[in-house]
Amino acid sequence: MKPLATHQFTAYVGIDWADSEHDVCLQAPGNESPEFDRIAHRVADIDQWARSLHQRFGSPIAVALELAKGPIVYALQKYDFFVLFPINPSTLAKYREAFKPSGAKDDPTDAELALDLLMRHAERFTALQPQSQDMRTLLSLTEHRRELVGDKTRFTNRLTNTLKQYYPQALDWFDQRDTVLFCDFLTRWPTLTQVKRARSASLQAFFYAHNGRRAHLISARLDAIKAATPLTEDMGVIAPCRLQVLVLIEQLRTTLQAIDRFDREIAELAPRLPDYCLFQDLPGAGPHLAPRLVAAFGEDRRRFQHADELQKYAGIAPVTERSGKKCWVHWRWQCPTFVRQTFVEWAGQTINKSFWAGAYYRNNATKAALIKPQCVRWRSSGFVSCIAVGRPTRHTTNPSISTPLEGAARHCLRISN
């Protein structure tokens, strides 16, 4: 996309979005004063407003707003006469603060400031270019799946806390609490009294039905159940906790089934993307992180001209602040959270699966440096990026690979054209 200055737009629009209505500031050509309007967040109202602008000004019309995705963005993307320019909310907030040091804020004013930013600093903004349908679908699927994984963790933690109140033995018998086996066990025997009354044959049949074939593990569980003594016999504690466990189990079970459905959809879609083969064999990527890495890099080769641009965008490059004799290197605070989470989680997986990543991790851990290294290998337009992730502490410098490891890193990253 060429800079805005090289385009002749028929009109400029700034939008301050909200849940139920949106404030609009319009700058028509030849008019010195902007026009203000407010449209309800209803499909018919948005369509009427968009078509009236097209009838009045033609195309293209530049639109500045604080979103790169969301309901209003999806609604406006239907019209080919709109060119959308996302503005970072922090940028707009700082711009407002520069002219309103009192902190005064109003929605129409924010729409006007968004418009002013676009018209005065056009070279700073890039028009929104939607990726292919498959890529956008993959990005949305991976984000929703990760939210479900967070739900699974929350349900598991709440379940663990509840069991500690009256039935802690169940936590000792199962190392993994986010499994169908654990859910089915607690659904059938939600209290220690009930499981102790169960026959050994019934318990063995239960474990066999859940693909438990290790005789020594089953025997150990049966012995532990037989020898277990209750933490409490107070029904005022046991009864409500039992009900809470059964409710949490149903929620956890539903979440596990939902994650499986998302996994099947992602596994079917991801291999259709042309770059998937570059990521699926990366150390530690696997079936869950490889699609997320594909979505993080995207398919537009013009987005990242150098590796440091990707590092900054993903939030894994440290920020240096200098003032006089002070120097502070800290974690990057403004970035796409899901993209950074993808790289950080992959970093943890590479430690045991990549020689040089593991060596780099251990080398810096021994020097009390921060951890979670990561190597990203990517061939696009003839270049490969290598990323080391770390959270530098105050008054430290950007971590780098030590000399003995540089050769190993270069060897791991040598990709034939």
N, C-alpha and C positions, 0 to 999 in steps of 0.2 A: 504494500500500500504506500503510495507516494505521500509526502507531507501534505497537510491540509491546505497550506498556502497555495499549492499548485492546482487545487481544485476550485471550481466555481460553484458554490452552493447557492441555491435559490433562497434559502432561509436558514436560520440557526435557532435551535431550540434547546433550552435547559429544563431538565425535569428533576424535581425533588419527589421521589416516590414514597408511598406509604401503603399501609395495608388496605385501606378502603378508598382512598382518593389520592390524586397526584397533582401537585402544583406545577404549573408550566409557565415558563418565561420565553417569549418569542421575540426574536429580533428580525423584523422584516427589512429587506433591502430598501434604502432610501429613507428610512425612518430613524430618527435619532433616539426616540424613547421606545423602550421595549414594551411589549404587550403581555399582560398577565392573565392566566386562566386557571381553572381547576376542573379536572375531569374525574369522574367516579371510576373506581376499578370494576367496571362491568364491561363485558365483551362488546355489547352494542354501543356503549358510550365511547370506548376507545376507538372502535371502528369508525364511528361517525366523525370523531375528532381527526383521525388520521386522514380520512378521505377528504374532509374539508380543507386540510392543509395542502393536500395534493392538488385539489381543484384550484386552490388559490395561488400556489407558488410553483406547481410542477415538481420537477425532481432535478438533482438530488437535494434532500434536506438533511442537514447535519443535526444530530441529536446528542447532547451530552447528558449523562446520568451516572449515578454512583454504583452501578451494577454491571457485572459482566454476564450474569445469569440471574434468572428469577422470573416471576410471572409477567412483569411489565416488559422485560427484555424479550421473552418468548412471544408476547403479543405483538411487539413492534417489528420483530424479525420477519413477520409474515409479509410486510410491505417492502417491495424492492426499491421504493423511492426514499426510504430512510437509510442513512448511514450512521450507525451508532458508535459513539466514542465513550467507553467506560472511563470514569475518573475515580481514582482511589479515594475512599471516604476520608482517610487521614489527610490527603492532599487538600481536599476541599475544606476540612476542618481548620487546618493551619492557615489556609487562604482567608477564611472567615475571621480567624483570630487576628490576623494582621491588620484588618480594617475595623474589627469590633473587639478591641481589647477588654471591653466590659463583659464580654461573654454573651451578649445579646444574640438571640437566634430566632429565626422565623422561617417557615417553610418556603414562602414565596421568595424570600431573600436568598435562601440556599439555591433555589432554581436559577435565580439571576446570577449568582456567583459561579455556578457551574457553566452557564452560558458565557460569562466573562472570561473564565479560565480557557475555554475552548477557543474563543475568538482572539485572545491576546497571546496565548502560548500554544498555538496550533501544533508547532513542531514537537511538543512534548507528548502528544497523544497519538495513539494508533487506532485506526478504525477496527471495530470488532469483526473478525473474520471467522465465522463458524466453521468448525471442522466437519469431516464427513459424518454421516448419520451413524455409521458403525462405531467411529471413535467417540462420538458424544454419548452413545449408548453405553459403551464400555466404561467411560469415565463415571457416568451416573450409577451403573451397576456396582462398580468397585467402591464408590463412596457409600452407597446404601448398605453394601455388605459389611463395610468396616463399622458402620453405625450399629449394625446388628451384633457384631463381635463385641462392641462396647456394652450393648445391652446384656449379652451373655455373661460378660465379666461382672456386671452389676448384680445380676440375678444370682450368680454363683457366690459372690461375696455375701449377699444378704442371706443366702441359704446356709452358708458356712457359719455366719454369726448366729443364726437361729438354732442350728444344730448344737452349737456349743452351750446353749442354755439348758438343754435337757438330754441330748443324745450325741455326745461327742465321739462315741465309739465308731459311729458310721464314717467319720472323717478319717479315722485310723485304718479302716478296712479298705478304703479306696483312695488311691493316690490322685486320680483324675476325677474331678467333680462335675465336669461339663460334658458328660457322656450319657448316652441312652441307658447304659447299664446302671449308672448311679440313679438316674431318674426312675427307672423301673423298680429298682430295689427299694427306694424310699416310698414309692407309691404302694408297693405291696406290704412293706413292713415299716411304717412311719415311726414306730416307737421301739425301744429296746425290749419291752415286755412282749410285744408281738413277735419279734424275730426270735426271741429265746423260746417261744412256744412252737416255732416251726420245726418240723422234722428235718433231720439231716438229709434224707432223700429228697425232700422238696427243695432244700437249698442247693444241693448238688445239681438237680435238674434245672434250676433257675440259672446257675452259672454256665452249665453246658448249653442251654438254649441261647445264651448270649456269647457264644464262641469262647467260653472260658475252658481251656483244655489243660491248663497247667495244674496237675494234681497237687503239687506241694503248696501252691498258692491257695487253692480251694480248701485244702486241709487246714492250712494256717488260719483261714478266715473262720472255718467251722469251730476250731478250737477257741479262737478269740471270742466268738459269739457265745459259746458255752460258758466261758470263764468270766464274761463281762458282768459287772455290777452297775446298777443304775446310779446316775449322778444325783438324781432327786426322784422322790416318789410323790411329790406335791402335784396333784392334778390341776391346781391353779396355775402351775407353770407348764405342765406337759400338754394339757388340752389346747390352749391357744397356740402354743408353739407347733404342735402337730398340725393344726389347721393352716398355720402360716407356711409350714414346709410343703404341704400338699398344694397350696396355691402357687408358691414359688416354683415348684416342680413343673406344674402345668405351663407356667410362663417360660421356663427354661426349655422345656420340651418343644414348645411352639417356636421359640427362637432358633433352636438347633435345626428344626425342619426348614425354617425359612433360610438359614444360611446354606443348607444343602441345595435348596432350589436356586439360590443366587449362584452357587458354585457351578451348577449344571449350565445355567445360562451363560456365565462367563466362559466356561470351558468350551462351549459351542461357538461363541462369538470371537474370542481372542485370536484363535489361529487364522481367522479370515483376514486379519490386518497384516499388511505386507511386512511390517517391522517386527512382528512377534518373534520370528526366528532369531533375531538378534538378542533377545532378552531371555528367552526360555531356558537357555543353557548357561546363563550367568550363575556363578557360585551363590547358592543360597536363595535364588529367586523363587524357584518352585512354581506350582500352579496358582498360588495365591498372590505372590508379589510380582511375578512376571507381567501379568496384565496391568497391575497398578503402575509399574515402571513404563510400560508402553503408553498408558494414558498420561503419565507425568511428562514424558518427552513430547508427546503429541506427534502430529504428522506434518506440521509446517516447518520446513527446514530453514526458513528465514528467521524463526524466533530466536535462536541462539547461535550467534556467530562464533562465540568462544566459550570454553568450558566455564569461565568465571561468570558469564551471564546466567548460565543454568544454576550455578551455585547460589548466586544472589537471589534469583527468582524463587528457588526452592527454600531459601532461608537457612542453608547449611554453611554459607560463608560468613565468617565473623565480621563484625563491624568495629572499626577503629575510630575512637574519638580522641583528638588531641587538642589541648588548650594550654599554652605556656609550657610548663615542665610536667604537666600531667598527661598521661596516656592510659586509655582504658580500652581494652579489647573485650567485647561482650557478644552474647548471643543475639542474632538478628530477630527483632521482635515482630516486624511487619512482613508477613509472607503468607502464601496459601497453606493453611495448617495441614490439610490432608496430603499435599505434595511433600511437605517436609516430613510428615509422619511416615510416608512411604519410604523415603530414603533412610530415615533413622532406623525404622524397623528392618529394612534390608541390611543395614550396616551390622546389626546384631547377628543376623543370619550368616554373614560372610566370615565371621571370625573363625568358625570351625570348619568352613568349607573352602576357604581360599588361603593358600600358604602365606602369601605376602600380607594379606589383610590380618591374619592371625598374628604374624610376626610384628607387624606395625602396632597392633593393639597391645601385645605384651610388652613391646619395647617402650611405648609411652606410658603404660600402666606402671612400670617399674620406676619411671622418672616422675611419678606423681602427676603426669599430664592427664588430661581428660580423655575419655575413651569413646568408643563407638566409631571406629574407622570404617571407611567404605570406599570401595573402588567401583566406579561406574565405567563400563566399557560400551562404547556406542560408536558405530560407524555410520556417519551421515555426511554426505557431501565431502567425503574424503578425510574426515578428522575423527580422532578418538579423544574422549574426555576422561580424565582420571580425577576422581573426587575423593578427598579425605574429609570425613565429617568429624567435627569435634566441637565441644563447648569450651572455648578458652576462658580461663579465669581472668580476673583483673590483673593488669600489668603483665600480661604475657603476650607473646608473639604468636602469629599464626602457625599452628603445628605443621611440620613438614616431615617427609619420609627421610630417615637417616640414610647415610651413604651406602651401607651394606644392603639396604633394602631397595635402593633405587633400581639396581639391576634386575632384581626379582620382579619389581613392578613393571618395568619396561618389557621383560620377558612375558609376563602374563598378559600385557596389553597389546602385544604385537599381533596385528590382524592383517592378513593378506588382502589386498584389493581385489 
